[in-house]
Amino acid sequence: MKKFLLLGAAVLGLSSMASAQSVAVNVNDGHTYATDTETDVTCKSKWIIDRVHTSDTFMGLQFVKDYATKARTAVIDTERSKIYVGYSKSAVVDSTSNDYAHLVIFDLETGKLEKELPLTYNGTAINGLLCANQVGIDDAGNVWICGMYSDVNAKPAQIYVVEDFETGACKLVGEWKLPDEETDAAGRIDYWDVVGDITGAKSNAVCMGAVGTTAAGEKLCLYRWELAQGATEWVANEDDFAGYVSNTDLAETYPADQVTWGQSSATVKIVAEEGHVGSMFYVDGFTTCPSLYQTSLTMVESFASATDLAPAVGCNGVNEFVLDGDGTEKPYIAYAEAQYNVSPGCRVNICQLGEGMTFEGMRKLWSVPEAGLGEVSDGGTRVHNIAIAKESDVAGKQGVYLLTYKCNNGLGLYCIAEDGFIDRFVDGNGVEGIEMDETIDGAAEYYNLQGVKVANPENGLYIKKAGNKATKVLVK
């Protein structure tokens, strides 16, 4: 008979000691976020590494000491239980200074730094100015990188997928280039978004980006490319949307009457939809707040309907998610509240959207971290990265892991979930809802922390489901 132990004070005490010895690993932000009484949705800090809460740890990271402002974006990979930060590491090779593409890899469960991984293509280091400016993960689980490009006519943007997380070997999966007749729409673009399968193997894909200012300096400019399933070439879509859209095509902004997205930091977030068609997308510009558009270029929603919750203009970052594991659809939006020039700085607001997923009637639930990530300039990069990964536990409850990452200020992981959601990780500061269980109930079922059923659990942490009750147990 195996013995199942309560993950109580003794085990957690050892975990806390280990965390302290490894310098602030698995330290949360210290704030208790109240459960939303209307929806029974909770928000918990998992861990944080930033200037406010764990300054020594953050400032001790090598990429922060070397050149923190060239590590600009981050993403969650739940399949491999990692977080990746894209890092364009500056180095001098053969008397020539250049940027080289790296992934800074953290453990998703604890926030522990694992390694910096140099990225290569055909045995050669991927290099160029801000060559790993964007790291992302598509709907097929492919981790991809792309650089900053000042003119995708003169030099097509090249997209790489990481194939080997031990060696850093990458595969070139395509190029993004404007049609020849759209050269007047050329401008700098830093940040991209992708839905679908970026390789085209499992589904189609859509990529979009927003240009801060074109050469003419007077257009609200959006780029869009599409990849058909089974194809290898990204193409502009048929209605010419992939070049640019002029002010007369896209007439609405919030605040109103903006003629450019401003500077180089405009971001696009494509809404996740069945079929990966990208029919709706947010644009968050330096001169505008996050606004939702359709591909017809009609504005669907903006903070004009919720002016009291509008973020400061000049900070970029938005994402959305829906929790509906209990049969009730609960839609949320997460967006950057302000930059580093306020106190507390670099926070993300999490709001429940109004009826019909509208901005009107939205409610602010939390700002994370409550005390902010920091108040130090990011060198003008301006994007606040908000990555989200959604999961369901074995009982059908849903939750999301939300990563907030602000260049040069820090990163933190949060779990926002329906009450009773079984977090895949042991909370280093206390485990809730676990009861003593000395024997195996023959009717019980056991799952690993990825939700895979296990017939004979041995030596590890498992989820035990009996009837409508699920608990974490440690098998010895």
N, C-alpha and C positions, 0 to 999 in steps of 0.2 A: 504494500500500500504506500503510495506516495504521500508526502505530507505537504499541505498547502499552508503557507505562512501569511499572516496579515502583514501588509507592507506598512508597518506602523513606525513608532518612534525610533526603535532600534535601527531598522534599515535606513530610515530617512536621516537619522543622525550620522551614520557612516557616509551617506551620500553628501550631506552638507560639509563634512570634514574634507571629503575628496574634492568638493567644489572649491573650498577655501584654499587648499593646497595647490590647485591648478589655476589660481588667480581668477576669480570671478566668473568661472564657467557655471552656467545654469543659475545665474542670479537674475531674479525678476525685478521689475521696476518699483516694487514696494508699495504699489497703490492697489487698493481694493475697489474694483469697478462694480457698481451696483447692478444687480440683475434687473433687466427691464421688466417691470411688472405687467405691462400690457401684452408682452409676447413670451415671457419666460425665457428670454435669450440672455446668455451670460457673456462676459468678456473677461479673459484672464491673461495676464502677462506671463509668458513662458520663460523668456530670458531677454536680456538687453546688454548691448555693448556700445556705450556712447560716452559723450563728454560729460553728461550730467550725473549718471548713476554709477558708471564703472570707468571713470576717466583714465586711470592708470592702465587698465587693460586695453582700452581703445587706443590710447596714445602709444602703447607699446607694440601695436601691430606694425609689422615691417612696412606694409604698403602705405600705412598712414604716415609713418616717419619719413618714407621716401618721397611720396608725391600723392597725397590723399585726394587731391582734386582731379586726378586722372582715373579714379575708380568711381564711376558715376551711376551705374545701374546694377540691379541685383534681381534674382529670381529664385523661386522655391522649386525644388525637384523632390516630390514626395516618393517617387519610385525608388530613388537611390538614397533618400533621407539626407539630402544635402541642400545647402544654399550656396549659390554661386554669385560672386561679385565680379563684374567685368572690369578688368584693369589694363589700361594702356601704359605699360611700364616703360619709363624712359631709361635709355642706356646708351653708352657710347661704344660702338663697335667699329674697329678699324678707323678711328678718328672721326667717325660720323655719328652724330646724335640722332636717335630715332625712337619711336615708340614701338613696343613689342607686346603682342596680345597675350594676356594671362587670364586665368580664372583664379580668384582667391576662393578657396573652398572651405566652408564651415559645416560642422555637423548640425543637422536640422534639430535634433533633439536637445542638445545642450548649448549650442552656440560656440562650441570649441573650434578654434582655427585648426584645420588639418594640414593644408599646404597651399602654396602658390603653384599653379600648373601652367608652364609655358605652352603655347599652342603653336602647332606647326601644320603646314600643308605641303605634301610631297617632300617631307624631310627638311623643309626650310621654315624658319621662324616667320610667322605672320607678323608683318610690320607695317608702319605708316602712321601718320598723325592720327591719334585717337582711334587706333585700329580695333579696339575692343570697347568702343563707346557704348554699345548696346549688347546686353546679353538677354536672351529670352528662352522660353520653352513653349513649344507649340502643342496643339491638341493631341498629337501623336507621341508626345514625350521626347521629341528631339530638342536638345539644347543647342542653341545657335548663337552666333555672334556676328555683328556687323559694325563697321566703323562710321565715323563722321565723314561726310562728303560735301565739299563746297559746290560741286557741280556734277550731277550724275549724267550729264550729257558728255562732258569732257572725259570723265572717268566713271564708268558704271559702278554702282555699289555692289560689292561682292559679299555673298552670304555663305558662312561656313557652319557646318554641323559638327559637333564634337563626337568623334567615333570611339575614342579610347581615352578613358579618364585616368589611366595610368601613365601613358606616354604623352598625351596631349595631341595626338594625331587627329586632324580634322579633314573633312571632305567639303569641297566647294560644291554647293547645291544650286547655284544660280547667280544671276546678276539682275539688278534693278536699274533700268535705263529709261530715260524719257524718249518718246518718239522724236524723230528728227525734226518734225515740223513744230515742236514745242520748245525750241531752244530759248525762246524769250522767257520761259518759265523757270529757267535754271536759277538755283539759289542753294544756299547751304541748308543741309538737313542733318540733324544730330540723332534724332530718336525715331524709331520705327515700331510698328506693331504688326503682328501676324496672327491669323486664325487658320485652323486646318492643319494639314501636314505639309511642312515647308519643303519636304522632299518630293511630294506628289505621289508617294507610294500608296498611301492608305486613303487619301481623300484629296479634294481640291484645296487650294489655299488662297488667301487674300493678304496682301501687304499694303499698308498705308503709312503715310508720313505727312507732316505739315511743315512748310518752309517758313522760317521767320520773316524773311524779306527776299524778294526776287531781285534780279539785277535792276529791274525798273523801279523796284521799291514801292509798288502801289497796288499789289494784288494780294488777296487772300488766297494763298496757293496751297493746294493739296495734291499729293501724288497717290496713285493707286495702281497696283499691279495684281494680276491674277495668274494662278498656275492651275491648269486642269489636271485631274488625277491621271497619272500615267505619263504626263508630259514632263519635259525637262526645261522648257523655256518659259520664263515669266513674260507676260505680254500686257500691254495697255488694254483696258476693257473697251468694248466696241463703241461706247457712246462718247469716247474722247475724254472721259473723266480723269483718265490717268495722267494727262498733262497737267493743266492747271484749271482752276475755276476762278473766274474773275469776280470782281465785286458785284457785278450785275447778276451773276449766277448765284452767288451766295451772299445775300443782302443782309442777313440778320446776324448780329453778334450780341454778346452781353459782356460788358456794357455795350450799348448801341453805337453804331456808326464807326467802328474800327475799320481801318483800311488795310492793315497788315496784322499778322499774328505777333509781330514784334521780335526783333533780334533773331537768335538762332535756336531758341529753346522750346519752341512750340511742340506739343505732343499730341498724338492721336491714340485713343484707346478704342478698339473695335469691340462691339458688343458680341458676346458669345451667343450663337444661334445654331439651331439644327441645320446641318448642311454647310456650315462655315461659309455663308454667303456674304457676310459683312454688310448687311443692308442698313445697319445703324452704327454710329460711331460718335465718340466724344472728341471734341477738339478743346485743348487747354493751351491757350497762347500766353505770351508774355504780356500782352495787352488785354487779354480777356479771361473770364472765368470759365470753368468747364461747362460746355454746352453740348447737347445731344442733337445730332443731325441724321437725316436719312440720305441715301445716295441720290435722291432727287434734289439734295442740297437745301431742303426745307428744315428749319430748326424745329425740333420736336419739343425740347425742354431746355430751360435755362434757369439761372438763379434770379431772373426777373420775377419768378413765381415764389421765391423764398429769399428775398433780399436780406432778411435778418441773419441768414445763415451763409451768405456769400463769402467766399474766401478773399483774401487780399489779392489784388491783381499783381502779377509778377512772380507767383510761385506756381509751378506746374506739377500735377499729379492727380490722377483720378482712376478709380476702378469701381466695379459693382459686383454684387452677388445676391443670390436668392437662397433662403433656407425654407424647405417645405417638407421636411421629413415627417412632420406630424399631420400632414394633409392640408395645412394652412400656409399659403404662399406669403413669405415675409421678405420683401425686396429691400436691399440696402445699397447705399452709395458711400464710398470712402474717398476722401479728397484732402489734399494738402491745405491746411488752414492758413499758413503764412510761412515765410522763410525764417532766416536767422536774425532778422532785424527787428524782432519783437521778443517779448518775454512772457511766458515760456516759448522758446523757438522750436521750429521744425516739428510740429504736431500734425497728426492726421485726424480729421473729424469723421466719425462713423454715424451715419444718420439712416433711419428707416424712411424709405420713400412713402409718399402719400398714396391714396387710393388710385388704382390703375397704374402704379409705378410712376407717378408724376412727382415733380418737385413741389407742387402745391400741397401743403399739409405735411411736408416732411418733418420729422422730429430728430433732433440731435440727441444721441444716446451717450456717446463717450468721445473724448479726445485722447489719443494715445501717442506717446506716453503722456500722462497727466502733467508731468513736469517738463516735457519736451525732450528732444534728443540733444539740443545744443543751440548755440547762438553765434556760431563762427562762420564766416563767409566761405562759400563753396567755390570761390574763384570765378563765379559767373555761370556755372553750369545750370543752375536753377531748377532742374528737374528733381522732384521728390518721388522716389520710386515706391509704388504700392503694389506688391505682388500678392496674389491670393490663390490658395489651393483648397478645393472643397473636398470633403470626405463624408461618407456615411459609416456609422458604426454597425455592429452586428445586430443591434436592436432596431435599426432604421433611423436613428436620430442623426441629424446632420450638423456639421460644423465646418468652419473654414479656418485655415491658418493664414494669418495676415502678416506679411513682412513689411515693416516700414523701414526704409533706408534713405538717408539723406547724406549725400557726399560730404565728407569732411566733418560730419557730426555724429554719425553712428547708425546702428541698426538694432531692431528689436522684433521679436516674434510674439504674436498674440493669437489666442484661440477664441473665436466668437462662435457660439454654438447654442443649439437648443438645450434647455435644461435637461440634464441626465445624459448628455452626449459623452461617450467614453473616449476620452482623449487617447490617441495612440501612444503617447509618451507618459512616463511616470513624472509627475510634477515634483521637481526637486525641492519644493518648499511645502510639500504636504499633499497626500493623496486623499481625495474625498470619495465617499460612497463605497468603500471596500470593507467587507465584513469578514470575520473569522470563519474559516471553512476548513475543517480538519480532515474530511473524507471526500472521496469522489462520489458524486451522485451518479448512478448509472444512466439516468435520463439526461444528464447534462451534456452540452456540446462545448468544445474548446476551439478557440481560434487564436492564431498569432496576432501580433499588433498590426499586421497589414490586412487583417480580416479573412485570412485563409484558414479553412477548417483543418484542425489537426486531430488525427485519430488517437494518438498516444503521446500526449504532451510530456516533455522531459526537459529538465534543467533550463528553466527560463521563465519569462513573464508571459502570461496568457490571459485571454478574456474567456471567462466561463459564462455560458448562457444557460439558464434553467428557467423554463417557462418564459415569462416576460421580464425576467430579471437578469441583468448582466453585471458581472463583477470582475475586477482584475485579481489574478492570483499568481503567486510565485511558486513554481514547481521545483522541488529539491530532489 
